[in-house]
């Protein structure tokens, strides 16, 4: 039987295997949604291709080894 309430680490019953399974499923589903959204954003910015391969491999000048950079601190 599916759990009707939104489970959190604070309210999940750690002794109830079914509730723990539902919690893990809920966390994995939310995580995958976030990963997909991030991938969509990177594709929109033309940083990833449709297969998820990185299109931009060159680092910005200030990130290259030996670059004179100011981190604002």
Protein Blocks (a to p, Z undefined) as FASTA:
>chain_A
ZZfbdcdfklpcfklmklmmmmmmmmmmmmmmmmmmmmmmmmmnopacfkopafblcdcf
klpghiacdehZZ
